[in-house]
Amino acid sequence: MLTPEGLRHLQQYNFDLLAREEPNGQRRRRYIALAHLKDGKSYTEVAAARRTTRHTVARWERWFERDSLKGLGSKPRYWCNQRLPREQEEAFRVAIEQLQQVRPGGRLRGEDIRQLLAQ
């Protein structure tokens, strides 16, 4: 449920204008949803209008309440665990290129890369 303080926070912004000026479709969609909330609609009504779930609308509103407009941007997704730390990615890429150059006859296979990664 939208709190009175959250509603006051929404009143400071013109989400219709922000949505018209926003080139990013994802962020534009979130601005429009917040414009509906600002107009007094419930999460369920906004979700039906935006063809999403009320939980998603509530999450967008929480992000906005916590981080203002910056909170409505894209979030990093960590759906799978990386096996290699980010600081080692470049060295691994170079090692793959070197292995490709010294490998006789043909391309690297997935198994070759897995063995290199294990090392």
C-alpha positions as CSV (number, residue, x, y, z in Angstrom):
1,M,0.0,0.0,0.0
2,L,1.3,3.4,-0.9
3,T,2.1,5.4,2.3
4,P,1.2,9.1,2.6
5,E,4.9,9.9,2.7
6,G,5.5,7.9,-0.5
7,L,2.6,9.8,-2.1
8,R,4.2,13.2,-1.1
9,H,7.4,12.0,-2.7
10,L,5.6,11.2,-5.9
11,Q,4.0,14.6,-6.0
12,Q,7.4,16.3,-6.6
13,Y,7.8,14.8,-10.1
14,N,5.9,15.2,-13.4
15,F,6.1,11.5,-14.5
16,D,4.1,12.2,-17.7
17,L,6.8,14.6,-18.9
18,L,9.6,12.3,-17.8
19,A,8.0,9.4,-19.7
20,R,7.7,11.5,-22.9
21,E,11.4,12.5,-22.7
22,E,12.8,9.1,-21.7
23,P,14.4,7.1,-24.5
24,N,14.6,3.9,-22.5
25,G,11.4,1.9,-22.8
26,Q,11.7,0.1,-19.5
27,R,12.2,3.2,-17.5
28,R,9.4,5.0,-19.5
29,R,7.0,2.2,-18.5
30,R,8.0,2.6,-14.8
31,Y,7.4,6.4,-15.0
32,I,3.9,5.8,-16.5
33,A,3.1,3.4,-13.7
34,L,4.2,5.9,-11.1
35,A,2.1,8.6,-12.8
36,H,-0.9,6.3,-12.3
37,L,0.0,5.9,-8.6
38,K,0.4,9.6,-8.2
39,D,-3.2,10.0,-9.6
40,G,-4.4,7.8,-6.7
41,K,-4.8,4.4,-8.4
42,S,-4.1,1.3,-6.5
43,Y,-1.3,-1.1,-7.2
44,T,-3.8,-3.6,-8.7
45,E,-5.3,-0.9,-11.0
46,V,-1.9,0.2,-12.2
47,A,-0.8,-3.4,-12.8
48,A,-3.9,-4.1,-14.9
49,A,-3.3,-0.9,-16.9
50,R,0.4,-1.7,-17.4
51,R,-0.1,-5.4,-17.9
52,T,2.1,-6.5,-15.1
53,T,1.6,-7.7,-11.5
54,R,0.8,-5.6,-8.5
55,H,4.0,-6.9,-6.9
56,T,6.0,-5.5,-9.7
57,V,4.3,-2.1,-9.4
58,A,5.0,-2.1,-5.6
59,R,8.6,-3.0,-6.3
60,W,9.0,0.0,-8.7
61,E,7.5,2.3,-6.1
62,R,9.8,1.0,-3.4
63,W,12.8,1.5,-5.7
64,F,11.6,5.0,-6.4
65,E,11.0,5.8,-2.7
66,R,14.5,4.5,-1.8
67,D,16.6,5.9,-4.6
68,S,14.3,8.5,-6.4
69,L,14.6,8.6,-10.2
70,K,17.9,6.8,-10.2
71,G,16.3,3.7,-8.6
72,L,14.1,3.2,-11.7
73,G,17.0,2.3,-13.9
74,S,18.2,-1.1,-14.9
75,K,19.4,-3.4,-12.2
76,P,22.3,-5.8,-12.6
77,R,21.2,-9.4,-12.9
78,Y,23.0,-12.1,-11.1
79,W,21.0,-15.1,-12.1
80,C,24.0,-17.5,-12.5
81,N,27.1,-17.6,-10.5
82,Q,30.2,-16.7,-12.4
83,R,33.0,-19.3,-12.1
84,L,35.7,-16.7,-12.8
85,P,36.2,-13.5,-10.8
86,R,35.8,-10.4,-12.9
87,E,39.4,-9.3,-12.4
88,Q,40.6,-12.5,-14.1
89,E,38.4,-12.3,-17.2
90,E,40.9,-10.5,-19.3
91,A,43.7,-12.9,-18.5
92,F,41.4,-15.8,-19.3
93,R,40.4,-14.3,-22.7
94,V,44.1,-13.9,-23.5
95,A,44.8,-17.5,-22.5
96,I,42.0,-18.7,-24.8
97,E,43.4,-16.7,-27.7
98,Q,46.9,-18.2,-27.1
99,L,45.4,-21.7,-26.9
100,Q,43.6,-21.2,-30.2
101,Q,46.9,-20.1,-31.9
102,V,48.9,-23.1,-30.7
103,R,46.2,-25.7,-31.1
104,P,46.9,-27.8,-34.3
105,G,44.1,-28.3,-36.7
106,G,40.7,-26.9,-35.9
107,R,38.9,-24.8,-33.5
108,L,38.8,-24.8,-29.7
109,R,36.0,-27.0,-28.3
110,G,34.0,-26.3,-25.2
111,E,35.9,-29.1,-23.5
112,D,39.2,-27.3,-24.2
113,I,37.9,-24.2,-22.6
114,R,36.5,-26.1,-19.6
115,Q,40.0,-27.7,-19.1
116,L,41.6,-24.3,-19.3
117,L,39.1,-22.8,-16.8
118,A,39.9,-25.7,-14.4
119,Q,43.6,-24.9,-14.6
